[in-house]
Amino acid sequence: MNEPALKRDKNSSGLAILLVLFILLVIVTQLISGCKEEENQPDNNLTPFQSLGFNINNRTTNFEFYSISLSGDFESPFPATHIIRPGKSHNFQVKFKYYTTYTGYVTYRAETVVPSDLTADIQIEMSVHPPGQDIRTITIPYKSGPILADIGNNSVTIRNAPYP
């Protein structure tokens, strides 16, 4: 009677060892694959907290601004083309990382809401600089038409120019 009980104990301990080895194999595989995923992450993989926002405010009474060109270092997902109607705004997130300057560009073509021949164009450059400088800057490399652009720390407000 002792022989079958002894065989059963040997089989049970063999299965237990196999189960423990399998569990260890799964754990080691998970650890190795986790390390490889971290190594494959690009340096510029930023989270939403690693970007700074800029607002474009349309305070004109009769212009709709159509984005015709978007380029530069915008946070993912890259901004889609859009329209800013009178009284509305649009927000951009430009990447931020220490010791690096990132810049995003948007160009708008504006047309009056009421049928007219009035048009305007504006290009806006939004930059995020490393600490030690003004961390955000906005410049207007190009502007045409009857509009004014008021530049703030993190926004541009576009208004109608006074009629001559």
Sequence and secondary structure as in RCSB ss.txt:
>XXXX:A:sequence
MNEPALKRDKNSSGLAILLVLFILLVIVTQLISGCKEEENQPDNNLTPFQSLGFNINNRTTNFEFYSISLSGDFE
SPFPATHIIRPGKSHNFQVKFKYYTTYTGYVTYRAETVVPSDLTADIQIEMSVHPPGQDIRTITIPYKSGPILAD
IGNNSVTIRNAPYP
>XXXX:A:secstr
 HHHHHHHHHHHHHHHHHHHHHHHHHHHHHHHHHHHHHHTS TT   GGGEEEEEEEE  SSEEEEEEEEEE B 
SS     EE TT EEEEEEE  TT  EEEEEEEEEEESSSSS EEEEEEEEEE  TTS SEEEEEEEEESSEEEE
E SSEEEEEE    
